[in-house]
Amino acid sequence: MTQKSPYPYWFFLPAAVIFLGLFIVPTVASFYFSLTYWDPFEARFAGWDNYVQFFSEPFLIRGTLNTLFFAFVTSVLKTILGLLLAVLLTSGIFGQSFLRSVVFFPVLVSTIGVGILFQELMHPTEGAINVALAAIGIDGPGWLTNPSLALFSVALVDVWRGVGLATLIYIAGLSTIPNDYYEAARIDGATRWQLFWRVTVPLVWPATTTVIILSLIGGLRLFDLVWAMTRGGPGFSSDVLASVIYKQYQAGFWGLSTAGNVILFLLIALIVAPLAWWLNSKELDA
Amino acid sequence: MRRGQLFGGIAALAIATVVFILPFLFVFLNAAKSPSEASQPSFAWPSEWQFWQNLVDVVQVRDYALLLAYFNSIVITVGAIALLVIFAAMVGYVLQRRPSRVSRVVGFVALTGLMIPPAVVPTIWLLQEIGLFKTLHGMVLIQVAYGLSFCILLFRAFVASIPRDLDEAAIVDGATPLQVFFRVILPLLKPVTLTVIVVQSITIFNDFTHPLYYLPGSENITVQLTLYNFQSQFTSQLNLLFMNILLITIPPLLVFIFFNRQIVSGMTSGAVKG
């Protein structure tokens, strides 16, 4: 027998029991249950029926497409706005540290609270946003009542709530860029525009990778904000996978709900894993 | 400070005020109005301030449901964090100190927790089977399971900065692995432990989705659920709804004011390749 390590593996045990028992086991079980007709009373094998239903019912297809749209829009906006805000808030402007706090604070506020607040602000006739728009002569849209706009409005609120985190991550990334690089480029006669594209963007790439990956995972999984603001409505126009999963669970279609869960898992795995690999490889070139 | 920075700063302050501060002012103003005035919430100043009255009213709704919710949320948050800190620190410590195939596998499995969405209905089924569904301690264990990955990552990174000589000296003196961990390592982990506590307490306190699934029942209400339950009941009393938002925003606000540095370091970990 070899000498006992002073760093025994049984230190993993308490965490492993909880993590495997309450996270990994249900995840593995979900693959089986997604192939069953499952309700609170029994589970009967159903083959691929749930998946077939998921890709043939228009409102379920809509939920999947909405999820992709939502994740894409919020990630792009958070990445771009986050970088611009971070550059602004590291440039030494007046009120810088106060502004950083202001931009970041919504990240820490209750999502349901934010949802209810913007539901009121986005009211089509009495909401403060449209009242303000009317004052300057613009006829504001029905942000949450227009089916083709509702999901986008929720996405905007999600950006409002989450851009502070992206900004924070970018500020941390920017602080690692040595000032010498800017000095050298400036001596070579680089314009501010060139400094941004040739120095800042490539050197802050690790932060970009983090922001994109975090935003995508968060966007694909989002539930609470949609639920607080629209419940997936009007109709099914702003349903995302996570709200479909909840609705089907509530309706007692546990098998269908679990199939939605597996689809969400596969979407995240198929999008995020290759993307993370690709973004990291770009980092080496930069 | 150059003039450009001053004017740029003032312009940025003005925009930030409109975009980020006015919404909070909106909550505050409407939380102080009478029900009839708040029925069409706006930025109008309350004609008479009934802030205290609304606060008392919202606390009394549904037999002091808000107080019960605060109690439940605090029990869940404190319980989960106590377990998270100890268990995640143990894993992070051994993962960092003992590079091996086993550690690589454990590290990879732990990482999956950051990405995979929890399989909710099978989890409910499992919790029912083991008698933890609709229980506070079940909810505590769920929050531990969902928070472990993030905490392990933070602890593992921090352990790397603690010199190995310290544990070796203790081992030579005849300390058992548990003694080394609890007497030598854990006290040195204080900075990262504080970060973990701050970030996780906000995450768990603000969690809406998981209590919604795993902790139904009016006796199990948590703070985020009060808002959700009152949303339908308070359609004619939006002043109370806004007061409720205000009341459950205060704990994160306090944490933010006092632990800004920990929040920043916890939430940006991974942004900078180390």
Interface residues (C-beta under 8 A of the other chain):
Chain A: S5 P6 Y7 P8 Y9 F11 F12 P14 A15 A16 I18 F19 G21 L22 F23 I24 V25 P26 T27 A29 S30 F33 W38 L88 S91 G92 I93 F94 G95 Q96 F98 L99 S101 V102 V103 F105 P106 V107 L108 V109 S110 T111 I112 G113 I116 L117 F118 E120 L121 E126 A128 V131 W160 L165 L168 I169 Y170 I171 A172 G173 T176 P206 A207 T210 V211 I217 L220 R221 F223 D224 A228 A242 I245 Y246 Y249 W254 S257 T258 N261 V262 L264 F265 I268 A269 V272 A273 E283
Chain B: M1 Q5 L6 G8 G9 I10 A12 L13 A16 T17 V19 F20 I21 P23 F26 V27 N30 Q40 P41 S42 F43 L83 I86 F87 A88 M90 V91 Y93 V94 R97 R98 V102 V106 V109 A110 T112 G113 L114 M115 I116 P117 P118 A119 V120 V121 P122 T123 I124 W125 L126 L127 L141 I142 V144 A145 Y146 L148 S149 I152 D167 I171 P177 V180 F181 I202 N206 F208 T209 L212 Y213 V223 Q224 L227 Y228 Q231 L238 L241 F242 I245 I248 T249 P252 L253 V255 F256 N260 I263 V264 M267 T268 G270 A271 V272 K273
